[in-house]
Amino acid sequence: MDDEYYFICDINSTPCVTAKKQKLAQKYRNLDQGRIQVVIKEIESWYLAGLAEKKQRQLKIKPFKDTNDLTKEQFNQQIPNSFDSRIDFMVELLKNYSIEIAQIRNKSFSYFINREF
């Protein structure tokens, strides 16, 4: 179990998943490319993907069908004023998280959950 890990990163401005993995492998020489999971677009999209519609309404979050193209800036705009910080908001999202819903709303999350490492 000592060598088991997942290296999760955003695709950011890299043109494709393969290019991102190659870039990371150059930077981190001992990184196994097979353990890399690239989030498209950004990890924040995974947080909002798993939020049920009822909870979206309770938090007064703009409804969305999918989060595949959600950016960090768009995520930040969704944070209600009732939260003291971004981290508090993210923790609240995780308390109400549905893996099943997230798989429907985000392709890269679905790939990660169903991927065999």
Sine and cosine of phi, psi and omega as CSV:
sin_phi,cos_phi,sin_psi,cos_psi,sin_omega,cos_omega
0.00,0.00,-0.28,0.96,-0.04,-1.00
-0.88,0.47,-0.48,0.88,-0.07,-1.00
-0.98,-0.18,0.15,0.99,0.00,-1.00
-1.00,0.00,0.80,-0.60,0.03,-1.00
-0.33,-0.94,0.27,-0.96,0.14,-0.99
-0.82,-0.57,0.75,-0.67,0.07,-1.00
-0.96,-0.27,0.96,-0.29,-0.08,-1.00
-0.96,-0.29,0.76,-0.65,-0.03,-1.00
-0.57,-0.82,0.37,-0.93,0.09,-1.00
-0.99,0.14,0.48,-0.88,0.05,-1.00
-0.96,0.29,-0.51,0.86,-0.02,-1.00
0.77,0.64,-0.78,-0.63,-0.08,-1.00
-1.00,-0.06,0.11,0.99,0.02,-1.00
-0.93,0.36,0.66,-0.75,-0.10,-0.99
-0.91,0.40,-0.45,0.89,-0.02,-1.00
-0.36,-0.93,0.19,-0.98,-0.03,-1.00
-0.88,0.47,-0.69,0.72,-0.01,-1.00
-0.86,0.50,-0.70,0.71,0.01,-1.00
-0.89,0.45,-0.63,0.78,0.02,-1.00
-0.90,0.44,-0.70,0.72,0.00,-1.00
-0.90,0.44,-0.65,0.76,0.03,-1.00
-0.90,0.44,-0.66,0.75,0.02,-1.00
-0.88,0.48,-0.69,0.73,0.01,-1.00
-0.93,0.38,-0.63,0.78,0.01,-1.00
-0.90,0.44,-0.54,0.84,0.07,-1.00
-0.94,0.33,-0.61,0.79,-0.04,-1.00
-0.97,0.24,-0.66,0.75,-0.03,-1.00
-0.90,-0.43,1.00,-0.08,-0.15,-0.99
-0.85,0.52,-0.54,0.84,-0.05,-1.00
-1.00,-0.08,0.16,0.99,-0.04,-1.00
-0.98,0.19,0.82,-0.57,0.07,-1.00
-0.98,0.18,0.91,-0.42,-0.04,-1.00
-0.87,0.50,-0.43,0.90,0.04,-1.00
-0.94,0.34,-0.26,0.97,-0.01,-1.00
-0.99,-0.13,0.01,1.00,-0.03,-1.00
-1.00,0.04,0.73,-0.68,0.13,-0.99
-0.87,-0.49,0.87,-0.50,-0.01,-1.00
-0.99,-0.12,0.83,-0.55,0.02,-1.00
-1.00,0.03,0.75,-0.66,0.03,-1.00
-0.90,-0.43,0.87,-0.49,-0.12,0.99
-0.99,0.11,-0.78,0.63,-0.09,-1.00
-0.68,-0.74,0.42,-0.91,-0.07,-1.00
-0.84,0.54,-0.49,0.87,0.03,-1.00
-0.86,0.52,-0.48,0.88,0.02,-1.00
-0.90,0.44,-0.52,0.85,0.03,-1.00
-0.93,0.37,-0.60,0.80,0.00,-1.00
-0.88,0.47,-0.76,0.65,-0.04,-1.00
-0.96,0.27,-0.39,0.92,-0.03,-1.00
-0.87,0.50,-0.56,0.83,-0.10,-0.99
-1.00,-0.04,0.21,0.98,-0.05,-1.00
-1.00,-0.06,0.87,-0.50,-0.01,-1.00
-0.89,0.45,0.45,-0.89,-0.04,-1.00
-0.85,0.53,-0.62,0.78,0.01,-1.00
-0.86,0.51,-0.70,0.71,-0.01,-1.00
-0.94,0.34,-0.56,0.83,0.08,-1.00
-0.85,0.53,-0.71,0.70,0.01,-1.00
-0.90,0.43,-0.68,0.73,0.01,-1.00
-0.87,0.50,-0.65,0.76,-0.02,-1.00
-1.00,0.09,-0.07,1.00,-0.03,-1.00
0.87,0.50,0.71,0.70,0.04,-1.00
-0.99,-0.11,0.66,-0.75,0.04,-1.00
-0.84,0.54,0.79,-0.62,-0.01,-1.00
-0.92,0.40,0.49,-0.87,0.01,-1.00
-0.54,-0.84,0.53,-0.85,0.04,-1.00
-1.00,0.09,-0.63,0.77,0.05,-1.00
-0.57,-0.82,0.26,-0.96,-0.02,-1.00
-0.87,-0.50,0.33,0.95,-0.08,-1.00
-0.85,0.53,-0.59,0.81,-0.05,-1.00
-0.96,-0.29,0.23,0.97,-0.03,-1.00
-0.93,0.36,0.74,-0.67,0.03,-1.00
-0.98,-0.19,0.22,-0.98,0.05,-1.00
-0.86,0.51,-0.64,0.77,0.00,-1.00
-0.91,0.42,-0.67,0.74,0.04,-1.00
-0.91,0.42,-0.63,0.78,0.07,-1.00
-0.86,0.50,-0.75,0.67,-0.03,-1.00
-0.87,0.49,-0.55,0.84,0.02,-1.00
-0.93,0.37,-0.35,0.94,-0.01,-1.00
-0.99,0.13,-0.21,0.98,-0.08,-1.00
-0.94,0.33,0.89,-0.46,0.02,-1.00
-0.92,0.40,0.49,-0.87,0.01,-1.00
-0.89,0.46,-0.31,0.95,-0.03,-1.00
-0.94,0.34,-0.19,0.98,0.00,-1.00
-0.99,-0.11,0.66,-0.75,-0.02,-1.00
-0.95,0.32,-0.46,0.89,-0.04,-1.00
-0.42,-0.91,0.21,-0.98,0.07,-1.00
-0.87,0.49,-0.67,0.74,-0.01,-1.00
-0.89,0.46,-0.68,0.74,0.05,-1.00
-0.85,0.53,-0.67,0.74,0.03,-1.00
-0.90,0.44,-0.70,0.71,-0.01,-1.00
-0.90,0.44,-0.63,0.78,0.05,-1.00
-0.90,0.44,-0.66,0.75,0.03,-1.00
-0.88,0.47,-0.65,0.76,0.04,-1.00
-0.88,0.48,-0.67,0.74,-0.02,-1.00
-0.93,0.37,-0.51,0.86,0.05,-1.00
-0.90,0.44,-0.46,0.89,-0.07,-1.00
-0.92,-0.40,0.41,0.91,-0.16,-0.99
-0.99,0.15,0.66,-0.75,0.08,-1.00
-0.85,-0.53,0.92,-0.40,0.03,-1.00
-0.88,0.47,-0.62,0.79,-0.02,-1.00
-0.89,0.46,-0.71,0.70,0.01,-1.00
-0.92,0.39,-0.66,0.75,-0.02,-1.00
-0.87,0.49,-0.61,0.79,0.02,-1.00
-0.90,0.44,-0.52,0.85,0.01,-1.00
-0.97,0.24,-0.61,0.79,-0.13,-0.99
-1.00,0.01,-0.22,0.97,-0.05,-1.00
-0.61,-0.79,0.88,-0.47,-0.07,-1.00
-0.91,0.42,-0.68,0.73,-0.05,-1.00
-0.94,0.33,-0.52,0.85,0.09,-1.00
-0.92,0.39,-0.70,0.71,0.03,-1.00
-0.86,0.51,-0.68,0.74,0.03,-1.00
-0.87,0.49,-0.69,0.72,-0.01,-1.00
-0.89,0.47,-0.72,0.69,-0.03,-1.00
-0.90,0.43,-0.63,0.78,-0.08,-1.00
-1.00,-0.05,-0.06,1.00,-0.04,-1.00
-0.97,0.26,0.59,-0.81,0.11,-0.99
-0.98,-0.21,0.87,-0.50,0.00,-1.00
-1.00,0.02,0.00,0.00,0.00,0.00
